[in-house]
Amino acid sequence: RNPKEDRTVRMDRINQVRTVPRAKALQHLRLPERLLRLKDEQQSGALVALQQVDEPLRQAVLDEWDARCRNSAVRNPAGYLFGIIQKAIRGEFKAWAGDNGA
């Protein structure tokens, strides 16, 4: 009979640090302050989803979301952002609020 080992984690791998470099495509975006107030997992999820949007639309999507959240009572800003991103991915995104001087 072989007794179970005390550890389930291999010690030779425990000190490895894994990081994912931020996509270069998102480096030129101006992230709204409102985005930085979201939970970390919401921020990272939004940035990952935003990578699926055509590059010329990415800033417009963020500006539109920020303007709409600022100008109206959006109850779930993260959900609203993901909705706008989904519309942009499907080709249904039409910017209007971000054009008002934002």
C-alpha positions, 0 to 999 in steps of 0.5 A: 500500500502506498500512502498518499502524499502530503501535498497535491501541488508540485513544489517545482511549479509553485514558484512560477508566475504566469502573466498574460501580456495586455493585447497590443491592440488595446494599448492605444485606447483611452479607458474611461474612468468609469471602466476602472471603477468596475470589478477587476474581473469585469474590467478584464472580461470587457477588455477581452471581449473588446478585442473581438470588436473591429479595431476602428470601433473599439474607442467608439464603443467605450465612448458610447458606453461612458456617455450613456452611463453618464447621461442616463440611469444605467443600473448595470454598467458592466452588463450594459457595456457587454451588451454594446460590445455584443452589438458591435461584434454583430455589426449592429452598433450605432454610436450616437451618445458619444458624438455629443462632444464626449 
